[in-house]
Amino acid sequence: MFLSIVLTFSIILSACTMKKDNDKEVVEDNFIPVEVENVTKGNIYDELTFVGRFASSEEAVVIPSVPGKVKSIEVKPGDEVKKGQLLFTIENEEVEKQAETTKKALDDLKSKRESLINMPPTAVDPSASIDGNGYPVGMDKAVMDESNKLDEIDGKIGELELSYKQAKAALDKLKVTSTVDGVVTYVNIKEGGVATNQDFSMLISNLDNMYLEINVTDNFINKLERGKEVLIDIPSTDEKNIIGKIDSISLSPNARTGLYPVKITTDEKISVTNGSLGKAYIKFDEKSDVVAIPSDAVVDIDGEKYAYTVVDNLAVETSITIGLDTGNIIEVVKGLNVGDKLIVKGQNYVQDKSKVKVVGGDIKWVFLTFLLKSQLLYWWLL
């Protein structure tokens, strides 16, 4: 019995002591935990990301001059080629037959002319007079006819040589060659198929001279300027932060999309092909040496913007005027000074003149502890 009374008294005494200790603790902890940052000046800008595709500044579209059936293809995509290198050949019976027929007729005439030249000469009296046709009197009529034929053959040979030259040029066009040094980036034909002069057969690109083309709307076109620095990422090769610059800005929109093409170049070595995706990060509305704070530190009260600073362990509510808002950082035009201790965590839980304590670490955990202790106080006071 005595032991029970002692135990009961001890529990009551402990409870009273705990209550007294908690009262003291709550008095000590009657503050709102916050984190602060010193207000400083810096640079602020808005940044947008544009997605475009890479293309070659030097690209040759291969279209055969003479259409026909593709006889053979000598290259494939990815092959490096030199100017003048054979790409593919075409079959065209009309062109081939024309060249063959003209060559045979020319060879026949040349052979006949050779025969006439090698004919044994006919003896003629040197003292014979010349007739009205310019031939010695007494010359055999057959000999004179052959001489006339020689002149005629020479004329025809000249005509056939010109025709054969043209036919051979057409024949040479059946062998399609590259007009530039580069890499075969696309093949649009196949052996046995037809290559026309209404569509391209191959693309040859210089991959050492690539550019990124993006398209922007009219409300951004006036914010861009030639030579402006741009950062580029290439997702397919995981290349990042490539320094580029705006090379050209179209003053007329694309008729189909209504967007303005912008060409971005880089001096850095990149590994891309035609059509590869690229991301361009372009800064707008850049400002330097301005007061800029985290957007989360700004509190909206009845449509007005406020920030809280800490002075002598008290929260001070300050009305601010903001400028450029990037979504993450806000320019403060009026209301804050360099060196102010700005509340960046806990600002949504304080009011003007609230007692605060600057803490580090996880502000949410500290605040939760504060709330739990407040609940314990409430329970002991019941």
C-alpha positions as CSV (number, residue, x, y, z in Angstrom):
1,M,0.0,0.0,0.0
2,F,2.7,2.4,1.0
3,L,4.6,1.5,-2.2
4,S,1.6,2.2,-4.3
5,I,1.2,5.7,-2.7
6,V,4.9,6.4,-3.2
7,L,4.7,5.4,-6.9
8,T,1.6,7.4,-7.5
9,F,3.2,10.5,-5.8
10,S,6.4,10.0,-7.9
11,I,4.4,9.8,-11.1
12,I,2.4,13.0,-10.2
13,L,5.7,14.7,-9.2
14,S,7.3,13.7,-12.5
15,A,4.3,14.8,-14.4
16,C,4.4,18.2,-12.7
17,T,8.1,18.5,-13.3
18,M,7.7,17.5,-17.0
19,K,4.9,20.1,-17.3
20,K,7.1,22.7,-15.7
21,D,10.0,21.7,-18.0
22,N,7.8,21.9,-21.1
23,D,6.5,25.3,-20.1
24,K,10.0,26.5,-19.9
25,E,10.9,24.8,-23.2
26,V,8.0,26.3,-25.0
27,V,8.8,29.7,-23.7
28,E,12.4,29.2,-25.0
29,D,11.1,27.8,-28.4
30,N,8.4,30.4,-28.9
31,F,9.8,31.5,-32.3
32,I,9.4,30.6,-36.0
33,P,12.4,28.9,-37.5
34,V,13.6,30.5,-40.8
35,E,16.5,30.4,-43.2
36,V,18.0,33.6,-44.7
37,E,20.3,34.7,-47.5
38,N,22.1,38.0,-47.8
39,V,20.6,40.3,-50.5
40,T,23.2,40.8,-53.3
41,K,23.4,42.3,-56.7
42,G,24.0,40.2,-59.8
43,N,22.9,39.5,-63.4
44,I,19.4,38.4,-64.4
45,Y,18.0,37.3,-67.7
46,D,15.1,35.3,-69.1
47,E,16.1,32.2,-71.1
48,L,14.1,30.2,-73.6
49,T,14.8,26.8,-75.2
50,F,14.3,26.3,-78.9
51,V,14.5,22.9,-80.6
52,G,15.7,22.7,-84.2
53,R,17.5,20.5,-86.7
54,F,21.0,20.5,-88.0
55,A,21.8,21.0,-91.7
56,S,25.0,21.4,-93.8
57,S,26.0,24.8,-95.1
58,E,27.5,23.0,-98.1
59,E,25.1,20.4,-99.6
60,A,24.9,19.1,-103.1
61,V,21.6,17.7,-104.4
62,V,22.4,15.1,-107.0
63,I,19.9,15.0,-110.0
64,P,20.8,13.2,-113.2
65,S,20.7,15.3,-116.4
66,V,19.5,12.3,-118.4
67,P,16.8,10.1,-116.8
68,G,16.8,6.4,-117.1
69,K,17.1,3.0,-115.4
70,V,19.7,2.8,-112.6
71,K,22.3,0.3,-113.8
72,S,24.6,0.4,-110.7
73,I,25.1,2.4,-107.5
74,E,28.7,2.8,-106.4
75,V,28.2,4.4,-102.9
76,K,26.1,4.1,-99.8
77,P,25.0,6.5,-97.0
78,G,27.9,7.4,-94.8
79,D,30.6,7.1,-97.5
80,E,33.0,9.9,-98.0
81,V,33.3,11.0,-101.6
82,K,35.5,13.4,-103.6
83,K,34.6,15.8,-106.3
84,G,34.3,14.0,-109.6
85,Q,33.9,10.5,-108.0
86,L,31.4,8.2,-109.7
87,L,28.2,7.8,-107.7
88,F,25.9,5.7,-110.0
89,T,25.3,4.9,-113.7
90,I,22.2,5.0,-115.7
91,E,21.0,2.9,-118.7
92,N,19.4,4.9,-121.5
93,E,19.0,2.9,-124.8
94,E,18.3,6.0,-126.9
95,V,21.4,7.8,-125.8
96,E,23.6,4.7,-126.1
97,K,22.2,3.8,-129.5
98,Q,22.7,7.3,-130.8
99,A,26.3,7.4,-129.7
100,E,26.9,3.9,-131.2
101,T,25.3,4.7,-134.5
102,T,27.1,8.1,-134.9
103,K,30.4,6.4,-134.0
104,K,29.9,3.7,-136.7
105,A,29.0,6.2,-139.4
106,L,32.0,8.4,-138.5
107,D,34.3,5.4,-138.6
108,D,32.9,4.3,-142.0
109,L,33.4,7.7,-143.5
110,K,36.9,8.0,-142.3
111,S,37.7,4.6,-143.7
112,K,36.2,5.6,-147.1
113,R,38.2,8.8,-147.1
114,E,41.3,6.8,-146.4
115,S,40.6,4.5,-149.4
116,L,40.2,7.5,-151.7
117,I,43.4,9.1,-150.5
118,N,45.3,5.8,-151.1
119,M,44.0,5.4,-154.6
120,P,46.8,5.1,-157.3
121,P,47.3,8.4,-159.1
122,T,46.4,8.7,-162.8
123,A,49.1,9.9,-165.1
124,V,48.4,13.3,-166.6
125,D,50.3,15.3,-169.1
126,P,52.0,18.1,-167.2
127,S,51.7,20.4,-170.3
128,A,47.9,19.8,-170.6
129,S,45.8,22.9,-170.3
130,I,43.2,23.4,-167.5
131,D,39.5,23.2,-168.4
132,G,36.7,25.3,-167.2
133,N,36.2,23.1,-164.0
134,G,39.8,23.6,-163.0
135,Y,41.0,20.1,-163.9
136,P,43.8,19.2,-166.5
137,V,42.5,18.5,-170.0
138,G,42.5,14.7,-170.5
139,M,42.1,13.8,-166.7
140,D,39.9,10.7,-166.3
141,K,36.3,11.6,-165.3
142,A,36.2,8.9,-162.6
143,V,39.2,10.5,-161.0
144,M,37.6,13.9,-160.9
145,D,34.4,12.3,-159.4
146,E,36.5,10.7,-156.6
147,S,38.1,14.1,-155.9
148,N,34.7,15.7,-155.5
149,K,33.6,12.8,-153.3
150,L,36.6,13.4,-151.0
151,D,35.5,17.0,-150.4
152,E,32.0,15.9,-149.7
153,I,33.2,13.2,-147.3
154,D,35.3,15.7,-145.4
155,G,32.3,17.9,-144.9
156,K,30.2,15.0,-143.6
157,I,33.0,13.9,-141.3
158,G,33.0,17.3,-139.7
159,E,29.3,17.1,-139.2
160,L,29.5,13.6,-137.7
161,E,32.4,14.5,-135.4
162,L,30.2,17.2,-133.9
163,S,27.3,14.8,-133.6
164,Y,29.5,12.2,-132.0
165,K,30.9,14.7,-129.5
166,Q,27.4,15.6,-128.5
167,A,26.3,12.0,-128.2
168,K,29.4,11.2,-126.2
169,A,28.7,14.1,-123.8
170,A,25.2,12.7,-123.3
171,L,26.7,9.2,-122.8
172,D,29.1,10.6,-120.2
173,K,26.1,12.1,-118.4
174,L,24.9,8.5,-117.7
175,K,27.8,8.3,-115.3
176,V,26.7,10.6,-112.5
177,T,29.6,12.0,-110.4
178,S,29.8,14.1,-107.2
179,T,30.2,17.9,-107.7
180,V,31.6,18.4,-104.2
181,D,33.8,16.8,-101.5
182,G,31.6,15.4,-98.7
183,V,29.6,12.5,-97.2
184,V,26.7,10.7,-98.8
185,T,23.9,11.5,-96.4
186,Y,20.9,10.2,-98.4
187,V,20.3,7.8,-101.3
188,N,16.9,8.1,-103.0
189,I,17.4,5.5,-105.7
190,K,17.9,1.8,-106.0
191,E,19.5,-0.5,-108.7
192,G,16.9,-1.4,-111.3
193,G,14.8,1.5,-110.4
194,V,14.4,4.8,-112.3
195,A,16.3,8.0,-111.7
196,T,14.5,11.1,-113.0
197,N,15.5,14.7,-113.3
198,Q,12.3,15.6,-111.5
199,D,13.5,14.4,-108.1
200,F,16.9,14.2,-106.3
201,S,18.8,10.9,-106.4
202,M,21.4,11.6,-103.6
203,L,22.5,14.2,-101.1
204,I,26.1,15.0,-100.5
205,S,26.9,17.0,-97.4
206,N,30.0,18.6,-95.9
207,L,29.6,17.5,-92.3
208,D,32.5,19.7,-91.2
209,N,30.3,22.8,-91.7
210,M,27.0,22.2,-90.0
211,Y,24.5,24.7,-88.6
212,L,21.4,24.5,-86.4
213,E,18.2,26.0,-87.7
214,I,15.4,27.0,-85.3
215,N,12.1,28.8,-85.9
216,V,10.8,31.6,-83.8
217,T,7.6,33.6,-83.6
218,D,7.3,37.2,-84.5
219,N,7.2,38.4,-80.8
220,F,10.8,37.1,-80.4
221,I,12.3,38.0,-83.7
222,N,13.0,41.6,-82.7
223,K,14.8,40.4,-79.5
224,L,17.4,38.6,-81.5
225,E,20.5,40.0,-83.2
226,R,23.3,38.6,-85.4
227,G,26.4,37.5,-83.4
228,K,24.5,36.9,-80.2
229,E,26.0,34.0,-78.2
230,V,23.9,30.9,-77.9
231,L,24.4,27.6,-76.0
232,I,23.7,24.4,-77.9
233,D,22.9,20.8,-76.7
234,I,22.9,17.8,-79.0
235,P,20.7,15.1,-77.4
236,S,21.8,12.3,-79.7
237,T,25.5,12.6,-78.9
238,D,25.0,14.0,-75.3
239,E,27.2,17.0,-76.3
240,K,26.3,20.0,-74.0
241,N,27.0,23.7,-73.7
242,I,28.4,24.1,-77.2
243,I,29.1,27.8,-77.8
244,G,27.4,29.0,-80.9
245,K,26.2,32.3,-82.3
246,I,23.3,33.6,-84.4
247,D,24.5,33.8,-88.0
248,S,21.4,35.0,-89.8
249,I,17.8,35.9,-89.1
250,S,15.2,35.6,-91.8
251,L,13.1,38.8,-92.2
252,S,10.3,36.8,-93.8
253,P,8.4,34.0,-92.2
254,N,8.0,30.5,-93.7
255,A,4.9,30.5,-95.9
256,R,3.7,27.2,-94.4
257,T,4.5,27.6,-90.7
258,G,4.4,31.4,-90.3
259,L,7.7,31.1,-88.2
260,Y,11.0,32.9,-88.8
261,P,14.0,30.7,-89.5
262,V,17.1,31.5,-87.5
263,K,20.5,30.0,-88.4
264,I,23.0,29.3,-85.6
265,T,26.6,28.3,-86.3
266,T,29.5,27.1,-84.1
267,D,33.2,27.0,-84.5
268,E,33.4,23.9,-82.3
269,K,33.8,20.4,-83.7
270,I,30.5,18.6,-83.5
271,S,29.4,15.1,-84.5
272,V,26.0,15.5,-86.2
273,T,24.3,14.6,-89.5
274,N,21.6,16.3,-91.5
275,G,18.4,16.3,-89.5
276,S,19.9,15.7,-86.1
277,L,18.0,17.5,-83.3
278,G,19.6,20.3,-81.4
279,K,18.5,22.6,-78.5
280,A,19.4,26.2,-78.4
281,Y,19.3,28.2,-75.2
282,I,18.9,31.9,-75.9
283,K,19.0,34.7,-73.2
284,F,16.5,37.6,-73.5
285,D,16.1,40.8,-71.5
286,E,19.6,40.6,-69.9
287,K,20.2,42.9,-67.0
288,S,23.4,43.3,-64.9
289,D,24.2,44.7,-61.5
290,V,20.6,44.5,-60.2
291,V,19.1,43.3,-56.9
292,A,17.7,39.8,-57.6
293,I,16.2,37.4,-55.2
294,P,14.6,33.9,-55.4
295,S,11.0,34.0,-56.6
296,D,9.9,31.8,-53.7
297,A,11.0,34.5,-51.3
298,V,8.3,36.9,-52.6
299,V,4.9,36.7,-50.8
300,D,1.7,38.0,-52.5
301,I,-0.7,39.7,-50.1
302,D,-3.9,41.1,-51.5
303,G,-2.2,41.6,-54.9
304,E,0.8,43.4,-53.4
305,K,4.4,41.9,-53.4
306,Y,6.2,41.6,-50.0
307,A,9.5,40.2,-48.8
308,Y,10.5,39.5,-45.2
309,T,13.9,40.3,-43.7
310,V,15.3,39.6,-40.3
311,V,16.3,42.5,-38.0
312,D,17.1,41.7,-34.3
313,N,15.5,38.3,-34.5
314,L,12.2,39.8,-35.7
315,A,10.6,39.4,-39.2
316,V,10.2,42.7,-41.0
317,E,7.6,42.9,-43.7
318,T,8.7,45.0,-46.6
319,S,6.7,46.1,-49.6
320,I,8.8,45.6,-52.8
321,T,8.5,46.7,-56.4
322,I,9.6,44.0,-58.8
323,G,11.0,44.1,-62.4
324,L,12.0,41.2,-64.5
325,D,10.6,37.9,-63.4
326,T,12.2,34.8,-64.9
327,G,10.2,32.3,-62.9
328,N,13.1,31.4,-60.6
329,I,14.6,34.8,-60.0
330,I,12.9,38.1,-59.6
331,E,14.5,41.6,-60.0
332,V,13.7,43.9,-57.0
333,V,13.6,47.5,-58.2
334,K,12.6,49.0,-54.8
335,G,12.3,47.9,-51.2
336,L,15.4,45.8,-50.5
337,N,19.1,46.8,-50.1
338,V,22.3,44.9,-50.5
339,G,23.2,43.2,-47.2
340,D,19.6,42.7,-46.0
341,K,19.0,39.3,-44.4
342,L,16.2,38.0,-46.6
343,I,14.0,35.1,-45.4
344,V,14.0,32.4,-48.1
345,K,12.5,29.6,-46.1
346,G,9.7,30.0,-43.6
347,Q,8.5,33.3,-45.1
348,N,4.9,31.9,-45.5
349,Y,4.6,31.3,-41.8
350,V,5.7,34.7,-40.5
351,Q,4.1,38.1,-40.1
352,D,5.5,41.6,-39.5
353,K,7.3,41.6,-36.1
354,S,7.1,37.8,-35.7
355,K,9.8,36.4,-33.5
356,V,12.1,34.2,-35.6
357,K,15.2,32.2,-35.2
358,V,17.7,31.7,-38.1
359,V,18.4,28.0,-38.5
360,G,20.2,25.7,-40.9
361,G,19.4,22.3,-42.3
362,D,15.9,21.2,-43.3
363,I,13.5,24.0,-42.4
364,K,10.5,21.7,-42.8
365,W,11.8,19.4,-40.0
366,V,12.6,22.2,-37.7
367,F,9.1,23.7,-38.2
368,L,7.5,20.3,-37.7
369,T,9.4,20.0,-34.4
370,F,8.1,23.4,-33.4
371,L,4.5,22.4,-34.1
372,L,4.8,19.1,-32.2
373,K,6.1,21.0,-29.1
374,S,3.2,23.4,-29.4
375,Q,0.8,20.4,-29.4
376,L,2.5,19.0,-26.3
377,L,2.0,22.3,-24.5
378,Y,-1.7,22.4,-25.5
379,W,-2.1,18.8,-24.1
380,W,-0.5,19.5,-20.7
381,L,-2.6,22.6,-20.3
382,L,-5.9,20.7,-20.7
